[in-house]
Amino acid sequence: MASTRMSTADVAWLNMDRPTNSMVVNGVMWFDEPVDWDRLRQLYEERFLGPYPKFRQRVVAPSLAFGRVRWEDDPTFDLDRHLLRVRLPAPGDRAALHRYVSEQMSRPLDRDRPLWETHLVEGYNGGSAVFSRIHHAIADGIALIRLLLSMTDDHADETLFHPPELEEPERDRSLTRRVRGLVSDAVKVSGQLAHEGMEVLTQPSRAVQLAELASAGTTALGKDLFLPPDYRTVLKGQMGTKKQAMWSDPFDLATVKAIGRAHEATVNDVVCTAVTGALRTYLEHRDSLTEEVRALVPFNLRPLDEPLPRHLGNKFGVVFLPLPIGVADRTERLAEIKRRMDAIKNSAEGVVAYGILSVIGMTPVQVEKVVVDLFASKGSLVLTNVPGPREPVYLAGTKLAGIMGWVPSSGGVGLGMSIFSYDGDLTVGISADARLVPDPERLVDAFNDELTALLKEEHHPEWHVG
């Protein structure tokens, strides 16, 4: 029976689980046509279970107090316990899918089994949806998104193949080409919309260089440790176990790019400006407006020109981005966001945060909780921007219509905002603690209004939503 020690960074994410906050990466894909169940099942056997052993392994606690948590093959593993087939309740519209996803996100994964599930949701608007839940201890968001995209094809009629063992060079090249081809799409888009918020995704060498700058790292460590708690707003407080998830109509990505070019800014800058405006509107509505709130923005530290390792794992950093919600003028807000984003790109904070995460994974759970709460107190939301393929892709022979995903919020952070781009569209999604944010639809509507207003202010007649 195969058994491997869990890395300290992965242990840290495992121990962050709480009844009010499960450390699970959630993602949903939707399709205008039904997805074939038998083909989907074969796809998971060949491209999901085959190359990556962790999806057949469960977590085993150490027998001694100071032992290391391990991954161990589940002797009773059954794909049918993890790949589920369900039917969406009537009327089977997007609101019904929102409710289904929200209910599932409120439920922790079973620690006695491998920490993942995928649901084929039939009866969604005449087509299907595929909802995936994978624990962060298995891998970080960028790795899991790359993995899920590696399961798609460029054409509907591509033949499923038996994936190679990753250590066999001759056969490995075909998988490598597939993964690199999919990743290259993401890299091109991420020049405008960087994964999980940062353009440093497209420059992994920059992250490596930052890691080597000891003086910069020391400064960043001091900054993070002595950063005061974030402003107290309705976004902070006692959390519950119920979560809510929803997403917007799509925006035309080309039009958003045009706004960025007009201001010598990136798509990421424009989107963050709209997010900031949406938070301003929401907090004003709830009589909780302040000068700024901080977003925790994860970014990738893993080279994108290399295939994913068999063990997957976590390798990313986090930076704090202060969002200037006190700035009322949208043009001024965009300029300020750009200034702050540019400063973060040259910061060593993210690399330092990854180092801290690895260290706290070696500490007792009680100590880790204190450190996680300390860092979580410095932010009010997790903000992620994820570039998907620029052209349509197919899962199990069915064309993907849209995609949304959320990384978990650690500690007492109860709000996640995700922006996904795919096939020329840009969509925003909300994942919120129902006690802190009982009306996430207001945030979605406010984002739509803010981005629409930015487009109108630039007098672009071609703008549109949906």
N, C-alpha and C positions, 0 to 999 in steps of 0.2 A: 504494500500500500504506500503510494507516494506521499511524502510529507516534507514540507519546507518551512523554514522560519519566516515569519512575517517581518517585513522591514519596519523600522521604527516610525517612519512617516505613515505607513499604512496602519500601524497600531494606534497612532494618534487619532486617525479618522475613525477607527473602530470604537475607540473609547469615548468619542464625542457624542455618540448616540444618547438621546434623552427622550423621555416620553413626549416632550413638547417639540422635539426637533430630531427627526431621524436623518442620519447622514447618507441620504440616498440620492443619486442622480436620477432624475425622472425625465423621460422624453416621449413625445407623441408624434407619430407620422400619420397623415391622413391621405386617403385615396378616393378618387371619384368612382372607381370601379372596385368590385369585390376582390380581395386578395385570396389566392388559392391556398387553402389550409395545408394540403399535402406538400405543396412546393415550398411553403414557408417552413414547414417542419424539417424538410430535407435541407433547406438553406441553413437552419440553425445547427443541424448536426454537422454539416460540412465546413461552414465558415465561422462558426461561433464556438462550438464545443471542441472541434478538432484542433485548431491552432492554439487554444488558450486553456490550459488545464484548470485554472482557477474556477471556471464555471462548473466544474464537476467536484469542487472541493468545498469543505465546510471549515468553519473556524473551530479550533481546538484550544481550549485554555490550558495554560501550563499546570503541571502537577505540583510544582514547587512554587513558593511565593515569589521567587526572583527568576523564574523561568520565562521563556519567550513564547508568546502566542504563535501558533503554527497554522498553516494551511494543510489540510489532510484530505485525501480522497474520501468522498462520501460513499460508503459501501452499499447504501440503498438508493443511490442516485437514480432518478427516473425523470426523463425529460418532460413527461406529461404533468409533473408536479410544478414545473416552472414555465412551460409554454402552454398557455391557457387559451381556450376558445370560449368567448362570451358573446351575448347579444345585447346591444344597447337598448335600454327601455325606450318606449315611444315617448315623444315623436321622432327620436333618432336624429335630432338636429345638433347644431354646435353647442347650444346650451346644455343639452343632455350629455354630450361628451365632456363638457366642462365639469358637470356634476360627477360623472364617473371618475374622471381623472382626480378630482378633488378628494373623493371618498378613498381612492386607493392611496393617494399621497398621505392621507391621515393614518394609514395603517403601517406599523413596522414590519420589516421582513423577518422571517423565521430564522433565528440564529442556529437552529439545529440542522439546517440545510444550506446548500450553497446560496450566497446572498444576491440572488437576482430573480426576476420574473419578467416575462413578456406576455402581453395579452393581445390576442387578435380580437378586436372589437367589431363584430359584424352589425349590419343594419344602420351604419352611419351615413345619412344623406344619400342612400342608394349605393354607397361604396363600403369602405372599411376604414378602420384606424388600427394602428399597431402602437401599443403603449408599453414602454420598457422601464423597468426599475432595476438599477444596479447600485450596490453599495459602494460608497466612496473608498472603502478599504481595498476594493479590488483595483480601482484605477481612478485617476482624476478625469475631469470633464473632457479635456481635449483628447485624451487617449480613447475614451469611450465613444466620443463622436466620430473619431477616425475609424474606430472599429465598426460602428454601425454603418458608416458610409462605405466601408470596404465590403459590406454585404450587398450593396446595390450594384446595378449594372448600367451601362450606357444605353443599352437597347433591351427591349422587352423579351426578345427571343434568345438571349445569351444562355448557353447551356451551363447548368450547375456543374461544378467540378469538385473533385476531392482535394482539399487543400494540402499542400506539402507540409512535411515536418520542417519547421523553420531552420533547423540546423543542417539540412541537406542542401548544399550549394546549388546543385544542378536544377532541382525542382523548385528551390526557393525563389529563383529569379522570376518565375511567372507570378507568384504572389506579390513579390516586391514590386513588379511593374504595375500590378493592379492597384496596390495601396498607394504607390507613388503617383499614379495617374489621378487617383481621387484626391490625394493631398495637394497636388499641384493646382487643382481647381480652387481649393480652399486658400492656398497661398496667394494666388492671383487676386482673389476677392479681398483677402485680408490686407492687401495694400490699402484698401479703402476702409474696411471694417474688420478690425483685428479681433482674433479670438479672445473671448473673455475680457475684452476691453482694451487691450494694449497692442500697439503696432509692433512691439518687440517680438511678437509671435513670428513675424516674417524674418527676424534677425536673431536666431538663437545664438549666434556667435557673440552678439552683444551681451546676452545674458551671461555667457561664459566669461567674457571680459569683465563684466561687472563683478562676478564672483571673485575674480582675482584682485580686485581693488580693495585691499584690506582697510585702508583708511576710509574709503567711501562706505564700506560696510559698517565700520564702527560708528560713523556718523549716523547712518540709517538706523542702526540698532538703538542708539540713544534716542533718536527722534521717535521711533515707535514705542519704546518703553515709557517715555515721559510725555507722550501725547495725551492730553486730558480726555476724559470721556466726551462723547458726542453730546450736542445740545439735546436737552430733554424735550421730546415732542410726543405726540400720540403714537409715533412709530416705536417707542420704547415702553416697556412695561411687562406686566405679568402675562406670559403666553399660555395658550391652551393646547389641546391635542388636535383640534380640528383645523385643517388646512383648506385653502381655496385656490383654485388655479383657473386661469382663463387667458385668452389671447385675442388680439385685435384683427380687424380686416387688414389685408396687406397694403403697403405703400409701394409705389414704383421706385425701385432703387436708383435708376438712372436720374430721376428728378432730384432725389436726395443728394446724389453726387454733384449735380449742377449747383446746388446751394453751397456745398463745400468748396467747389472751385471758385465761386464768386467771392468767397471770404478767405481764400487761400487756407482752407481748413479741410480736414478729412471727413469722411462720412461718420466716423466715430465721434468727432467733435459735434457735428450737427445732431446726431442722435442723442448724445449726452446732454446737449442743450435742451432738446425737447423733453427728455426725462426730467431734467431740473425744473423746467417750466411746469410739467405735470405735477411734480411734488409740491411746487409752490401753490398751485391751484388747490390741490388736495388738502394741504396743511392749512391754507387760508380758510377753506370751507369748514374745517374742524377746529378753527380758532387756535391753531398751534403753529403759526408761521414764525420762523426764526431766520437768522441771517444765512446760515448754511447747515447742511447735514453731510456727513461723510458716507461715502460708498466704499465698501470693500470690493476691490476689482482684482480678480485672479488673472494671471497670465502664464503662458506656457514657458517652460524651461527645457523642453525636450526637442532635439533636432527633428525638423519635419521632413528632412530628406532621407531619413532612415526608417525602415519598417518598425512597427511596434514590437517590443520584446515579448516573449512568451509569458513572462511573469506580469506584464502590464505595470501596475504600481502607480504611485503618485510622484509627480515631478513638476511642480508649478510653484509660483510665488504669488503673493498678494500685496497690493499697495492700497493705501488710503487716498481716495480722491474726494476732496471737499467740493461739494456742489453748491454754487452760489445762488441759492434760492431767494436770497434777499434782493437780487438784481432784477428789477421789473422789466427793463427794456430787453427785448429778445436779441437785438444786434449786439448790445453791450454784453449780454450774457454769453453769447457765442464767442466773442473775443476773449472773455475771461476764462471760459472753459478751455479754449485752445491754449491759452497761456499756461493754465494749470496742467493740462495734459502733456504739453511739451516739456514741462519741468519734470514730470513723473517719468517720462521716457528715458531720461538720463540719470535716474535714481537707482541706487542699489537696494532699495527697500524690499523688492520682491524676492531677491535672492536671499536676503537676510531672513525674511519670513519663512522661506523653505527650510533654512537651517534651524530656525527655532522649532518648526514643526517636527523635524527629525529628532531634535533633542527631547522635546516634551513627550515623544512616544516612548522614551526610556524611563519616564518618571511614573510613580504610582498614580493611579486614576484620580485620587483626591487632589494631588498636586496639579495634574493636567487640567482638571476642571477649573482651578483657580486661574491658571494661565490663560486658558481659552476664554473664560469670562472677562478677564482683564482686556484682552485684545478685542473681543466682541463689543465691549462697552464703548469702544472708540469709534464704532460705526453704527449706522441705522439700517443699512440695506446692503445686499450683494447685487452688484451690477455686472452683467455679462453680455458681451457682443460676440456672436458666433457666425462666421461666414460659412455658408453651405455651397454646394456646387452651383456654378453659373448656368448650367444647362440641365434639362430634366434628367432624372435618373429613375431607375425601376427597381422595385423590391419584389422578388419572387415573380417577376414578369409583369407587375402592375406599376403603372406610372405614379410616382410620388407627386401629390398635389401640394403638400405643405408640411412643415416640420416646426416643432417647438420643443424646447428643453430647459430644465432648470437644474443648477447645481444647488446643493443644500446650503442653508444658512446655519452657521455654528453658534453655540452659546445662546445668548438672548436676542439674536437678530431674527426678526420675524417677517422680513420682506425681501423678496427676490424679484428683480426685474431683468428679463432676458430679451435680447434683440437678435433675431435670426434673419439671415438673408438666404434666399434660395431662388434660383431660376428667375432672376430679375425682380423679385419682390422682397420687401422688408416687413417683418412682423414683430410686434412687441408682445411679450407674455408676462403675466403676473403670477407669482406664487406667494401667498400671504397667510400669516397666522390669522384665523378668523376672529380672534378676540381683539387683536391690535388693529387689524384692517378688515372690518366687517363688510366693507363695500368696495372690493377691488375693481369693480366695473367703473367706478368713478376715476380711478387712476388710468385705466385703459382709455376711457373717453377723453380724459385730460391730455394724455399723450397724443391721441389722434388730433385733438384741437390744436395743440402746440405745434406739431409737425406741419399740419395744414396751414397754420398761420405763418410759419417760416417760409413755406413754399409760396404763399400768396404775396408776402412782403417782398419777395424777390421777383415778382411779376412773371412767373413762369407759366404760360398758358397751358403747358402740357401736363401740369401736376394732376394727379388723381389718386384716390384711395380705392383699393379693391379692384 
